[in-house]
Amino acid sequence: MDINFAKIPPCGGNCEGCGHFQSGECAGCIKTGGKCVKMWDNGCEIFSCCEKQGVKFCGLCGEFPCEWLKSKVAEWDKDGIGRLASLAEEYRRRSAVFSEQLPSLWEKIGTHGVMTLSTCSEGRVTSRSMSVVVINGKFYCQTDENYLNRQLRENPSAALCVGSFSIEGVCRIIGKPLQHEAFMAAMRKHFPSAAERWSEQPSECVLELTPRIIYSWIYENDIPYTEYWDFENMTYHKERK
């Protein structure tokens, strides 16, 4: 099943098939945070509900298909519930296969490292070496909130580079270092000097980068390959260069 889950909105619809999207009048609810020109000027209730439930789209919700959803979707798409169910089935199938590839990836990346963080806004790219720890498949570091706060608000897309790995994802500020016990425990273990020196500073904040795609360059029998782990679509592939 050829599905790009990065383009699937919470309702399971297809923004790219909408005339408002095609004309450039609307960027699609994923980019606009649920503000759909056609139907949800004040913000999509389905989008908000999925955010609250912590799921990518309705089909993955433990309450799917709820009566509220069925009444909403029926207003514009009689096949919407069935489509969401099919999407959820494919998502879970891919997730099971993709999960088999992840242990080797995290073993290669490791639990920590000094990595280069790059962010961009207003045509300006900023890069800086950071002490990074890896916790439950996400990347964490700390820095002065005045350094990247504005850039991340305007453009949360960011990238990390370490060794042969490039990690692209979404970066956000999640609070102060001392508010996150797991982060502080990892920092004290792997970067004790940095944890001691900076964590109590009033302007320090913790950055969390959730990967969208990770790729690396490897050699097998002197033949170059690139490996790709696509977290949004839960796919892995290796191609010869």
Backbone as CSV, one residue per row, in Angstrom:
resi,resn,N_x,N_y,N_z,CA_x,CA_y,CA_z,C_x,C_y,C_z
1,MET,0.855,-1.191,0.000,0.000,0.000,0.000,0.887,1.236,0.000
2,ASP,0.760,2.042,-1.053,1.621,3.214,-1.218,0.999,4.414,-0.498
3,ILE,1.411,4.614,0.762,0.867,5.696,1.576,2.021,6.485,2.164
4,ASN,1.930,7.798,2.059,2.896,8.677,2.706,2.221,9.244,3.953
5,PHE,2.524,8.657,5.116,1.859,9.070,6.341,2.232,10.489,6.754
6,ALA,3.310,11.013,6.199,3.682,12.394,6.512,2.646,13.377,5.974
7,LYS,1.836,12.925,4.995,0.853,13.811,4.375,-0.580,13.470,4.783
8,ILE,-0.744,12.521,5.699,-2.077,12.129,6.135,-2.519,13.016,7.301
9,PRO,-3.578,13.808,7.131,-4.065,14.637,8.234,-4.832,13.786,9.244
10,PRO,-5.121,14.311,10.420,-5.799,13.540,11.457,-7.117,12.903,11.027
11,CYS,-7.841,13.540,10.113,-9.137,13.004,9.681,-8.982,11.905,8.640
12,GLY,-7.757,11.710,8.117,-7.530,10.693,7.095,-7.829,11.164,5.686
13,GLY,-8.151,12.448,5.531,-8.477,12.988,4.214,-7.248,13.243,3.361
14,ASN,-7.454,13.999,2.288,-6.376,14.277,1.347,-6.368,15.762,1.003
15,CYS,-5.564,16.526,1.711,-5.501,17.967,1.462,-5.033,18.278,0.046
16,GLU,-4.164,17.429,-0.502,-3.612,17.712,-1.822,-4.661,17.621,-2.921
17,GLY,-5.784,16.966,-2.641,-6.844,16.883,-3.627,-7.836,18.036,-3.559
18,CYS,-7.584,18.965,-2.644,-8.487,20.092,-2.444,-8.064,21.270,-3.325
19,GLY,-9.041,21.937,-3.926,-8.737,23.079,-4.782,-8.091,24.222,-4.045
20,HIS,-8.439,24.427,-2.781,-7.831,25.493,-1.985,-6.343,25.226,-1.768
21,PHE,-6.001,23.945,-1.593,-4.592,23.566,-1.434,-3.850,23.747,-2.751
22,GLN,-4.449,23.292,-3.817,-3.815,23.348,-5.138,-3.575,24.780,-5.604
23,SER,-4.462,25.696,-5.189,-4.311,27.098,-5.592,-3.339,27.866,-4.704
24,GLY,-2.936,27.236,-3.602,-2.028,27.908,-2.673,-2.747,28.733,-1.628
25,GLU,-4.073,28.731,-1.671,-4.853,29.489,-0.690,-4.724,28.889,0.703
26,CYS,-4.540,27.567,0.763,-4.411,26.864,2.040,-3.204,25.942,1.973
27,ALA,-2.424,25.899,3.035,-1.220,25.060,3.064,-1.506,23.647,3.545
28,GLY,-2.746,23.366,3.909,-3.084,22.046,4.435,-3.043,22.051,5.956
29,CYS,-3.915,21.265,6.574,-4.077,21.379,8.021,-2.858,20.921,8.810
30,ILE,-2.023,20.063,8.237,-0.830,19.634,8.962,0.098,20.826,9.202
31,LYS,0.254,21.668,8.182,1.125,22.831,8.323,0.450,23.990,9.047
32,THR,-0.868,24.086,8.927,-1.572,25.220,9.532,-2.073,24.933,10.940
33,GLY,-1.826,23.712,11.434,-2.296,23.376,12.771,-3.795,23.176,12.840
34,GLY,-4.385,22.681,11.756,-5.803,22.370,11.761,-6.703,23.474,11.251
35,LYS,-6.135,24.563,10.750,-6.959,25.650,10.222,-7.183,25.421,8.729
36,CYS,-8.331,24.878,8.418,-8.673,24.514,7.044,-9.543,25.602,6.427
37,VAL,-9.137,26.133,5.307,-9.884,27.201,4.646,-11.280,26.731,4.261
38,LYS,-11.389,25.492,3.825,-12.650,24.979,3.304,-13.675,24.714,4.396
39,MET,-13.211,24.151,5.546,-14.191,23.663,6.513,-13.981,24.133,7.951
40,TRP,-12.757,24.475,8.322,-12.484,24.706,9.736,-11.696,26.000,9.933
41,ASP,-12.304,27.121,9.645,-11.612,28.406,9.749,-11.081,28.675,11.159
42,ASN,-11.797,28.185,12.153,-11.412,28.452,13.537,-10.610,27.310,14.159
43,GLY,-10.170,26.378,13.336,-9.384,25.255,13.848,-10.197,23.975,13.825
44,CYS,-9.620,22.921,13.285,-10.307,21.640,13.139,-10.445,20.931,14.481
45,GLU,-11.665,20.543,14.821,-11.911,19.841,16.082,-11.271,18.453,16.067
46,ILE,-11.239,17.823,14.910,-10.612,16.502,14.805,-9.109,16.623,15.017
47,PHE,-8.519,17.646,14.429,-7.087,17.902,14.615,-6.782,18.092,16.098
48,SER,-7.571,18.914,16.764,-7.364,19.191,18.188,-7.538,17.939,19.031
49,CYS,-8.517,17.124,18.684,-8.764,15.903,19.440,-7.598,14.927,19.311
50,CYS,-7.058,14.790,18.109,-5.915,13.890,17.913,-4.700,14.373,18.693
51,GLU,-4.490,15.683,18.739,-3.403,16.230,19.552,-3.609,15.880,21.019
52,LYS,-4.829,16.023,21.493,-5.152,15.726,22.891,-4.949,14.248,23.202
53,GLN,-5.338,13.383,22.266,-5.205,11.943,22.471,-3.792,11.440,22.200
54,GLY,-2.954,12.293,21.602,-1.569,11.903,21.323,-1.437,10.898,20.195
55,VAL,-2.299,11.006,19.171,-2.230,10.092,18.032,-2.067,10.878,16.740
56,LYS,-1.519,10.217,15.739,-1.253,10.875,14.462,-2.536,11.097,13.671
57,PHE,-3.447,10.146,13.721,-4.741,10.297,13.064,-5.766,9.436,13.811
58,CYS,-7.037,9.687,13.528,-8.130,9.117,14.325,-8.108,7.597,14.406
59,GLY,-7.709,6.937,13.342,-7.730,5.482,13.319,-6.858,4.836,14.370
60,LEU,-5.890,5.580,14.903,-4.979,5.042,15.903,-5.457,5.272,17.331
61,CYS,-6.577,5.957,17.474,-7.099,6.285,18.800,-7.753,5.052,19.431
62,GLY,-7.595,4.904,20.723,-8.198,3.778,21.425,-9.712,3.821,21.434
63,GLU,-10.299,4.971,21.152,-11.753,5.119,21.137,-12.333,5.096,19.728
64,PHE,-11.491,4.846,18.733,-11.957,4.832,17.339,-12.837,3.614,17.079
65,PRO,-13.951,3.769,16.334,-14.518,5.040,15.861,-15.577,5.549,16.842
66,CYS,-15.333,6.659,17.454,-16.297,7.198,18.415,-17.495,7.802,17.669
67,GLU,-18.605,7.950,18.378,-19.821,8.463,17.759,-19.632,9.901,17.283
68,TRP,-18.877,10.686,18.046,-18.619,12.072,17.658,-17.894,12.131,16.327
69,LEU,-16.874,11.275,16.159,-16.126,11.254,14.901,-17.024,10.838,13.741
70,LYS,-17.823,9.804,13.941,-18.685,9.322,12.862,-19.659,10.403,12.399
71,SER,-20.143,11.179,13.324,-21.067,12.250,12.942,-20.355,13.354,12.176
72,LYS,-19.108,13.638,12.548,-18.346,14.681,11.867,-17.943,14.252,10.456
73,VAL,-17.352,13.060,10.341,-16.850,12.586,9.049,-17.997,12.375,8.069
74,ALA,-19.137,11.920,8.578,-20.277,11.656,7.697,-20.760,12.911,6.995
75,GLU,-20.416,14.065,7.523,-20.855,15.315,6.911,-20.223,15.535,5.543
76,TRP,-19.025,14.980,5.316,-18.364,15.249,4.035,-17.764,14.008,3.360
77,ASP,-17.696,12.883,4.064,-17.042,11.717,3.465,-17.667,10.435,4.009
78,LYS,-18.538,9.812,3.245,-19.235,8.612,3.717,-18.293,7.425,3.878
79,ASP,-17.138,7.453,3.199,-16.171,6.355,3.297,-15.045,6.666,4.276
80,GLY,-15.153,7.778,4.997,-14.052,8.227,5.847,-13.684,7.266,6.959
81,ILE,-14.665,6.669,7.619,-14.377,5.760,8.727,-13.643,4.519,8.227
82,GLY,-14.110,3.974,7.111,-13.444,2.808,6.535,-12.018,3.117,6.116
83,ARG,-11.798,4.317,5.558,-10.454,4.706,5.149,-9.535,4.827,6.368
84,LEU,-10.042,5.414,7.433,-9.245,5.548,8.653,-8.878,4.181,9.226
85,ALA,-9.798,3.245,9.161,-9.523,1.898,9.653,-8.425,1.233,8.820
86,SER,-8.479,1.412,7.503,-7.454,0.836,6.622,-6.094,1.484,6.859
87,LEU,-6.104,2.792,7.044,-4.856,3.494,7.331,-4.237,2.987,8.626
88,ALA,-5.072,2.797,9.637,-4.570,2.323,10.933,-3.975,0.923,10.806
89,GLU,-4.617,0.080,10.022,-4.112,-1.282,9.822,-2.733,-1.255,9.157
90,GLU,-2.589,-0.424,8.123,-1.305,-0.328,7.436,-0.242,0.294,8.332
91,TYR,-0.637,1.303,9.106,0.299,1.961,10.020,0.841,0.965,11.033
92,ARG,-0.025,0.156,11.604,0.406,-0.823,12.614,1.257,-1.927,11.991
93,ARG,0.929,-2.308,10.748,1.736,-3.324,10.068,3.153,-2.811,9.843
94,ARG,3.258,-1.587,9.336,4.585,-1.015,9.105,5.350,-0.851,10.414
95,SER,4.631,-0.431,11.443,5.271,-0.194,12.723,5.922,-1.461,13.260
96,ALA,5.240,-2.580,13.097,5.781,-3.853,13.578,7.059,-4.222,12.830
97,VAL,7.045,-4.028,11.504,8.230,-4.349,10.695,9.365,-3.376,10.987
98,PHE,9.027,-2.087,11.071,10.026,-1.049,11.307,10.699,-1.227,12.657
99,SER,9.929,-1.660,13.643,10.469,-1.823,14.998,11.593,-2.850,15.038
100,GLU,11.557,-3.805,14.115,12.613,-4.817,14.065,13.954,-4.222,13.649
101,GLN,13.913,-3.093,12.915,15.142,-2.466,12.435,15.746,-1.498,13.461
102,LEU,14.936,-1.039,14.404,15.382,0.026,15.288,16.493,-0.353,16.269
103,PRO,16.483,-1.558,16.862,17.562,-1.861,17.806,18.956,-1.681,17.229
104,SER,19.155,-2.096,15.974,20.481,-1.952,15.374,20.830,-0.481,15.157
105,LEU,19.813,0.340,14.828,20.060,1.771,14.646,20.513,2.409,15.950
106,TRP,19.763,2.176,17.028,20.118,2.813,18.306,21.443,2.272,18.842
107,GLU,21.757,1.040,18.533,23.048,0.493,18.953,24.186,1.233,18.245
108,LYS,23.981,1.544,16.969,25.010,2.257,16.202,25.161,3.701,16.676
109,ILE,24.029,4.377,16.920,24.082,5.776,17.344,24.576,5.898,18.776
110,GLY,24.141,4.978,19.630,24.566,5.009,21.019,23.645,5.843,21.898
111,THR,24.024,5.995,23.140,23.197,6.682,24.121,23.514,8.161,24.253
112,HIS,24.636,8.600,23.663,25.033,10.001,23.818,26.139,10.338,22.822
113,GLY,26.432,11.622,22.700,27.529,12.048,21.846,27.533,13.554,21.678
114,VAL,28.674,14.069,21.258,28.762,15.482,20.892,28.344,15.584,19.436
115,MET,27.221,16.237,19.196,26.626,16.291,17.869,26.471,17.741,17.421
116,THR,26.430,17.946,16.113,26.212,19.278,15.556,24.725,19.490,15.329
117,LEU,24.169,20.512,15.977,22.758,20.870,15.821,22.647,22.036,14.850
118,SER,21.795,21.889,13.840,21.575,22.956,12.858,20.102,23.348,12.842
119,THR,19.857,24.653,12.883,18.506,25.189,12.791,18.500,26.288,11.739
120,CYS,17.295,26.671,11.293,17.222,27.671,10.228,15.934,28.473,10.340
121,SER,16.038,29.773,10.183,14.868,30.637,10.034,15.303,31.915,9.339
122,GLU,14.374,32.504,8.604,14.625,33.744,7.878,15.870,33.654,7.004
123,GLY,16.092,32.485,6.409,17.218,32.306,5.507,18.565,32.179,6.188
124,ARG,18.555,32.089,7.514,19.809,31.997,8.252,19.931,30.624,8.898
125,VAL,21.045,29.942,8.642,21.316,28.637,9.234,22.303,28.805,10.383
126,THR,21.993,28.184,11.521,22.861,28.233,12.687,23.267,26.813,13.064
127,SER,24.547,26.585,13.292,25.048,25.283,13.704,25.905,25.430,14.953
128,ARG,25.798,24.418,15.800,26.528,24.487,17.059,26.733,23.081,17.608
129,SER,27.912,22.794,18.162,28.177,21.504,18.790,27.444,21.433,20.127
130,MET,26.744,20.311,20.345,25.946,20.143,21.551,26.249,18.791,22.190
131,SER,26.157,18.744,23.505,26.236,17.485,24.239,24.838,16.882,24.249
132,VAL,24.662,15.774,23.541,23.329,15.212,23.303,23.199,13.842,23.952
133,VAL,22.043,13.600,24.573,21.724,12.277,25.100,20.505,11.744,24.363
134,VAL,20.458,10.425,24.213,19.362,9.772,23.498,18.513,9.012,24.509
135,ILE,17.210,9.339,24.552,16.298,8.721,25.503,15.032,8.312,24.765
136,ASN,14.740,7.013,24.769,13.506,6.491,24.158,13.303,6.986,22.723
137,GLY,14.371,6.961,21.946,14.259,7.296,20.532,14.193,8.772,20.206
138,LYS,14.454,9.634,21.200,14.489,11.069,20.959,15.829,11.622,21.445
139,PHE,16.166,12.807,20.942,17.474,13.402,21.205,17.284,14.657,22.061
140,TYR,18.110,14.777,23.116,17.948,15.878,24.066,19.283,16.574,24.324
141,CYS,19.220,17.886,24.472,20.383,18.670,24.846,19.897,19.929,25.547
142,GLN,20.812,20.684,26.119,20.414,21.917,26.782,21.237,23.080,26.268
143,THR,20.604,24.264,26.289,21.281,25.462,25.812,20.585,26.682,26.395
144,ASP,21.151,27.838,26.170,20.514,29.077,26.607,19.273,29.330,25.752
145,GLU,18.131,29.549,26.399,16.881,29.706,25.658,16.899,30.917,24.726
146,ASN,17.728,31.890,25.004,17.802,33.070,24.147,18.540,32.787,22.844
147,TYR,19.244,31.657,22.797,20.061,31.345,21.633,19.217,30.839,20.459
148,LEU,18.265,29.937,20.741,17.516,29.313,19.659,16.009,29.503,19.766
149,ASN,15.560,30.166,20.805,14.120,30.258,21.059,13.357,30.817,19.860
150,ARG,13.812,31.941,19.327,13.107,32.570,18.217,13.165,31.710,16.961
151,GLN,14.333,31.159,16.677,14.452,30.323,15.482,13.506,29.139,15.530
152,LEU,13.435,28.466,16.675,12.600,27.277,16.777,11.124,27.618,16.738
153,ARG,10.751,28.777,17.230,9.352,29.186,17.138,8.956,29.394,15.675
154,GLU,9.855,29.973,14.903,9.555,30.269,13.503,9.711,29.044,12.612
155,ASN,10.633,28.177,12.954,10.871,26.986,12.145,11.401,25.866,13.044
156,PRO,10.536,24.960,13.490,10.973,23.900,14.399,11.755,22.779,13.728
157,SER,11.870,22.809,12.409,12.666,21.783,11.715,14.142,21.977,12.042
158,ALA,14.810,20.897,12.395,16.215,20.971,12.778,16.899,19.662,12.403
159,ALA,18.224,19.661,12.493,18.983,18.463,12.145,20.174,18.309,13.087
160,LEU,20.529,17.051,13.335,21.724,16.710,14.092,22.639,15.883,13.193
161,CYS,23.922,16.048,13.400,24.901,15.262,12.648,25.923,14.697,13.628
162,VAL,26.165,13.395,13.533,27.189,12.758,14.362,27.749,11.570,13.587
163,GLY,29.062,11.529,13.446,29.685,10.453,12.698,29.138,10.382,11.289
164,SER,28.668,9.204,10.890,28.103,9.027,9.539,26.593,9.204,9.523
165,PHE,26.021,9.691,10.633,24.564,9.806,10.731,24.092,11.245,10.583
166,SER,23.025,11.420,9.819,22.318,12.689,9.728,20.901,12.455,10.235
167,ILE,20.473,13.279,11.173,19.192,13.098,11.844,18.350,14.340,11.624
168,GLU,17.265,14.210,10.887,16.384,15.341,10.608,15.085,15.161,11.374
169,GLY,14.604,16.245,11.986,13.386,16.110,12.761,12.802,17.438,13.191
170,VAL,11.966,17.355,14.215,11.293,18.525,14.777,11.853,18.771,16.176
171,CYS,12.270,20.013,16.413,12.914,20.357,17.680,12.036,21.351,18.446
172,ARG,11.910,21.137,19.749,11.124,22.055,20.567,11.733,22.191,21.944
173,ILE,11.430,23.302,22.590,11.872,23.541,23.961,10.843,22.920,24.895
174,ILE,11.298,22.102,25.846,10.355,21.392,26.713,10.465,21.788,28.180
175,GLY,11.247,22.832,28.479,11.325,23.290,29.862,12.750,23.442,30.349
176,LYS,12.900,23.493,31.671,14.194,23.669,32.303,14.843,22.308,32.582
177,PRO,16.175,22.254,32.586,16.857,20.978,32.812,16.424,20.256,34.082
178,LEU,16.344,20.975,35.194,16.040,20.333,36.467,14.599,19.839,36.559
179,GLN,13.776,20.173,35.571,12.394,19.684,35.536,12.305,18.280,34.936
180,HIS,13.391,17.783,34.354,13.358,16.506,33.632,14.384,15.545,34.234
181,GLU,13.898,14.639,35.074,14.778,13.748,35.818,15.572,12.819,34.903
182,ALA,14.910,12.231,33.893,15.608,11.304,33.006,16.717,12.017,32.232
183,PHE,16.429,13.231,31.796,17.440,14.003,31.077,18.631,14.310,31.981
184,MET,18.355,14.759,33.200,19.436,15.103,34.116,20.264,13.878,34.492
185,ALA,19.606,12.730,34.664,20.339,11.510,34.996,21.292,11.129,33.871
186,ALA,20.814,11.254,32.620,21.658,10.928,31.469,22.797,11.921,31.327
187,MET,22.521,13.209,31.544,23.567,14.225,31.444,24.621,14.033,32.522
188,ARG,24.195,13.753,33.741,25.158,13.558,34.837,26.031,12.326,34.603
189,LYS,25.461,11.337,33.911,26.225,10.119,33.625,27.235,10.341,32.505
190,HIS,26.797,10.999,31.421,27.638,11.094,30.234,28.374,12.429,30.094
191,PHE,27.795,13.501,30.636,28.411,14.824,30.543,28.346,15.516,31.909
192,PRO,29.002,14.954,32.902,28.873,15.479,34.273,29.309,16.928,34.422
193,SER,30.352,17.342,33.707,30.831,18.713,33.821,29.794,19.702,33.299
194,ALA,29.208,19.396,32.131,28.196,20.279,31.555,26.952,20.330,32.427
195,ALA,26.563,19.182,32.966,25.378,19.143,33.824,25.584,19.989,35.073
196,GLU,26.746,19.905,35.643,27.040,20.649,36.863,27.156,22.144,36.587
197,ARG,27.751,22.489,35.472,28.049,23.897,35.191,26.840,24.687,34.731
198,TRP,25.946,24.048,33.942,24.926,24.840,33.263,23.490,24.592,33.709
199,SER,23.201,23.442,34.265,21.804,23.047,34.456,20.996,23.962,35.360
200,GLU,21.635,24.619,36.306,20.902,25.482,37.231,20.818,26.935,36.758
201,GLN,21.403,27.229,35.611,21.339,28.594,35.103,19.890,28.947,34.732
202,PRO,19.405,30.123,35.123,17.993,30.490,34.886,17.576,30.470,33.418
203,SER,18.501,30.761,32.526,18.132,30.847,31.113,18.321,29.528,30.356
204,GLU,18.792,28.474,31.042,18.985,27.192,30.368,17.651,26.522,30.077
205,CYS,17.568,25.859,28.937,16.371,25.104,28.575,16.785,23.777,27.952
206,VAL,15.833,22.857,27.897,16.073,21.546,27.290,15.429,21.514,25.909
207,LEU,16.185,21.062,24.923,15.670,20.872,23.571,15.398,19.391,23.350
208,GLU,14.262,19.103,22.741,13.900,17.734,22.381,13.739,17.651,20.869
209,LEU,14.514,16.789,20.238,14.398,16.593,18.798,13.794,15.224,18.525
210,THR,12.636,15.230,17.878,11.956,13.996,17.480,12.318,13.703,16.028
211,PRO,12.957,12.571,15.753,13.418,12.321,14.378,12.285,12.045,13.404
212,ARG,12.431,12.612,12.219,11.544,12.285,11.097,12.215,11.262,10.199
213,ILE,13.498,11.508,9.927,14.264,10.577,9.101,15.717,10.584,9.587
214,ILE,16.306,9.403,9.601,17.728,9.264,9.928,18.371,8.502,8.782
215,TYR,19.494,9.005,8.294,20.199,8.262,7.271,21.692,8.250,7.562
216,SER,22.358,7.238,7.044,23.792,7.093,7.290,24.458,6.500,6.059
217,TRP,25.766,6.672,6.005,26.566,6.157,4.898,27.436,5.023,5.428
218,ILE,27.403,3.894,4.727,28.166,2.733,5.161,28.872,2.107,3.959
219,TYR,29.838,1.242,4.261,30.517,0.467,3.226,30.360,-1.014,3.558
220,GLU,30.040,-1.778,2.546,29.999,-3.224,2.679,30.811,-3.825,1.547
221,ASN,31.904,-4.512,1.913,32.825,-5.057,0.911,33.315,-3.961,-0.034
222,ASP,33.631,-2.797,0.562,34.133,-1.631,-0.164,33.113,-1.029,-1.128
223,ILE,31.849,-1.375,-0.976,30.776,-0.810,-1.794,29.986,0.171,-0.933
224,PRO,29.804,1.422,-1.396,29.085,2.413,-0.579,27.565,2.239,-0.642
225,TYR,26.941,2.377,0.507,25.480,2.320,0.610,25.002,3.466,1.496
226,THR,23.735,3.826,1.312,23.066,4.745,2.224,21.883,4.018,2.843
227,GLU,21.791,4.081,4.160,20.665,3.499,4.873,19.697,4.614,5.277
228,TYR,18.402,4.344,5.174,17.380,5.332,5.513,16.378,4.724,6.505
229,TRP,16.151,5.436,7.592,15.095,5.082,8.533,14.079,6.230,8.511
230,ASP,12.909,5.988,7.931,11.870,7.001,7.807,10.866,6.793,8.943
231,PHE,10.912,7.666,9.951,10.072,7.492,11.130,8.625,7.887,10.888
232,GLU,8.372,8.786,9.953,6.998,9.193,9.683,6.238,8.111,8.929
233,ASN,6.932,7.402,8.051,6.292,6.337,7.293,6.673,4.952,7.778
234,MET,7.557,4.899,8.805,7.990,3.635,9.390,8.515,2.665,8.342
235,THR,9.448,3.137,7.548,10.053,2.304,6.523,11.574,2.382,6.630
236,TYR,12.222,1.313,6.232,13.682,1.256,6.193,14.090,0.737,4.829
237,HIS,15.120,1.351,4.249,15.679,0.785,3.043,17.147,1.157,2.920
238,LYS,17.850,0.394,2.156,19.275,0.598,1.909,19.488,0.616,0.413
239,GLU,20.212,1.604,-0.072,20.451,1.676,-1.510,21.933,1.854,-1.797
240,ARG,22.352,1.279,-2.891,23.753,1.378,-3.301,23.975,2.726,-3.946
241,LYS,25.104,3.350,-3.639,25.416,4.675,-4.183,26.322,4.553,-5.401
